[in-house]
């Protein structure tokens, strides 16, 4: 429900913290007065420790009041037991999550050992070894996936046309956590949506390849880690004799988010652009790459 609502990861974590006995610094409360060392893998934009894994050993800035506002803003219909807990917290009947300055954190140490920017830097290093001019846009990109795809492909078109902000052969790399607002049924993920939305924008660009994947090997409730497409992917869908017209329209419209039911997974598998991955349980966010191959 939270994933489908369009809420940010910070907002989702605020709710998670307040319906848990561990998250939001509450593990540190249980461990006190023992010394506690946490080694963190960050899949959070900005690497905020209070957001990573909902911050079980970190002071929490969010409150029960924040949770109430999030529920109202996104019209969330949560179970009665959850609403009862939130209301009891608002009335002071349940203790708030521990905040900064609480003595329970005096002997707690948190260390980030993996993050999105580290993954992007490793990808950049490999691209340079392959002879590409590289550009890391950001490790903190957020927003609606289809809109983020438009920005990335606009940069790709600028490189092709003017050589700015870098020259071909180029490799544009970015990371972060985009969102997909779902209003119907369907199957897919943010990375597959990014690639198929981009495929529409780069149609006919024979020297361009787009990739987007989850670092933990998963993308949404599918067995795909993400997807890859080039300038022929959308053309392939349009011209494939075995592809029924409804699927063509579905990709075309879903890329513009005019279609409530998102089936990017089905589409990606039909044109062999879905990348199947093994779940690594080591998430440091998603990353996106746009490459310009050498002209033959």
N, C-alpha and C positions, 0 to 999 in steps of 0.2 A: 504493500500500500504506500509506504513512504517513497520507494523508488519510483512508483508510478505517478506520484503527486507533483514532481518537479521541484521538490524541496532540495536545498543545498545539503552537502554532506555535513556542514556545521549544524544546520537545523535538525537533520536526522539524528546526529549524535547528541544534541541537547535532550531530545526525547529519550534516546537510549539510556543516557546517563541517569535519568530520573526515574526509570522503571527498572533499574538494575541495582543489585547490592554490591557490585564490583566496579563498574565503570564510574567515571567522573571523580577519580581520586579515592574511591571507597575501598579499593584493594590496599592502598597505603594505610588507610584507617585500620583495616584488619591486621596488617603486618606490624604496625607500630607497637612497641618501640624498637623493633628489629631494624637493622640496616637493610635497605632494599635497593637493588640495582636492576634497572630495566634496559634491555637492548631493543631498540625500536626499528621496525621497518615502516617507513612512512609512505602511505598512498594518498597523502593529504596535500592539497595545494598550499604552499607556504610552510609546510612542515611544522605546523603548530602542534606541540606536544599534547595539548589538552584535547586535540581533535583526533590524533592518531589512536586507532582502536578505542575511541571514546575515552581516552586518557585515564586508565585505571590507577595510575600512580602519579597523576599530575593534578594540581589545583584546578577546580572547575569554575569558570566565569559565568556559566549559564544558571538559570534559576527556574523554579516551578512556574513563575510568571511568564518567562520566555516560552516555556512549553505550551502554556495556555494560549499565547499569542500565535504560535506556529500552528496549533490545531485549528484555531479560528481562521487564520489567513489562508490555509489550504483546504478548508472544509473537510477535515479528516474525520471519518467515522470510526473511532477506535472502540475496542471492546469496553464494556461497562467497568470491568475490573481496572483497566488502565485509567479511564476517566476518573474513577473513584480515587485512585492513588494520587493523580495530579491534583484533584480538588482538595484532598486531605493535606497535600503539601502546601497548597495555596493558603490553607487555613492554619498552617503552623503545626499540624498534628504529626507531620513526618519531618525529620531532620533534613535540612538542606545538604547537598553535596559539599564536601570540604573545600574551602576557599584559600586563596593565597594568604600566607601568614600563619596558617594553622601549624602548630608544632609537630604534627604527624609527618610533615615533609622535611624536617630538619636532617634526617638521615636517609633521605630518598634521593637516588641519583638516576637520571634518565639520559641515555645516550642513543643518538640516531646513527645506525650503522648501514642503512640503505634508504635511498630516496629517489624521486623522479629525476632530479637534476643529475644524479650520478648515472642513471640509466641513459639519459640523453647524452651526457658527455662520452659515455662508452660508445654509443651509436655514432657520435660525431667522429671519434677517433678512427673507427672502422671505415667510415665514409671517406675520410681523408686518405687513409691507406689505399683506398680504391681509386683515388684520383679526383674526388669531387671537391668543389668549393663549398664549404659548409656554412650553415647559418642556423644557430639555435634561437628560435623566436622567443620562447619563454617556457618555463616549467610550471607556470601558474595560470594557464588558460582555462577559463570557465565560460559558461553560457550555453544556450541551446545549440545542440550539435549541428543542426543543419545550417545555422548562421555562422558558426565557427568554420564550417567547411567552405562557405562562400568566401570568407576572408583568406583562408589558405590558398584557395585556387586563384583568387585575384592576385596574390603575390606571385604565384607561379606564372600567371599570364604576363605580369610586369617583367619578370626575369626574361621570359622568352622575347618580349618586345623591345626592352631597353637595356637589359643587363643590370638592372637594379632590383634589389639591393646587393646582389652578387651576380657573378657571371656564370654561364654554363661552361662545363657540366656542373650543375648545382645540386645540393642536397639540403632541403629545408627540414628542420627537425623541431618538434614542439611536444609539450606534454601538459598534463593537467587533468581535470575531471569535468568534462562537459555533461550535460543532462539531456534527457529525452522525455518530453511530456507525452504520456500515453493516454489516449482517450477512448481506446477500443481494445479489441483482442488482437493478437499477433505474436510473432516470434522474431527476436533480433536482439541487438545490443547497440550501445552508443558508437562503438568502433565500426561496426558494419554499416550503421546509418551514415557515419562520416564518410566512409569510402564510397558508398553508392550515391550519396548526395554530391560528392566530388566528381564521380564518374560522369554525371550529367553535365557538369561545368567544363570538364576537360575533354569532352567528346571530340574526336578528330585531332587531338594533340598527340601526334605519333611518338614524340620523344619524352612523354611524361608518364610517370608511375606514381600512384598514391597508395600508401599503406597506413593502416591504423590498427593497433593491437593493445590488448591488456597484458601487463607484465606478469600477471599470475596465470596466464594461459587460458583465461575465460573471458567471454563477452556476453553479458546478459545470461538468460537461462538456456544457453545453447552449448554445443560441444565445439564451438569455434572460438579461437582466441581473438579474431578480428577479421579483416578482409584486405584484399589488394586489388587494385584496378588500374587500367591504363587508358589511353585515348581511344581504344577500340571496344572497351567493355560495354558501354552503353549502346554503341553501334551493333555489337554482337547480339544484345538482347532484342534490339529492334528488328534485326534481320534474320534471327534464328528461326528457321521454318517450323521447328517443333515447339517454339515458345508461344503460348496462347496470348491473344491480344490483351486479355485482362491482366496478365502479369506485366506486360509492357507498360500499360497505363498505371499499374500499381507502383512500379519503380518511379515512373515519371512524376506522378502526383505525390508519392510519399517523400520524394526528395524535396518537395516544396511544402511538405507537411499539410497538404490539403486533404490527405487521406487519413482518417482516424486509425485505421488498422494497419500497423506496421509489420511487414513480413520480410524484412531485409535478409533474414537468415535463409529463407526459402529462395529468394532471388539470387543471393550470393552463391549458394550451392549450385543453382541451375547453370550459372555461367562460370563455375569453377573458380570463383574469386574468394570464397570463404577459406580462411586459414584455420585448420584444425590444430588444436594445441592440447598439451597435457597440463592439468591444473597443478601449479607448483606450490600453491599456498603462500607464495612470497610476492605480495602485491606492493608495488611502489608507484601505482598510478598507471595511466594510459600514455602511450606516445604515438605521434603521428609523423610520417616521413613523406615528403614529396621529392622525387628524384627526376632529373633530366638526364637521360642516357646520352651517350656519345652518338653523334650523327654517323650513320653508316655511309 
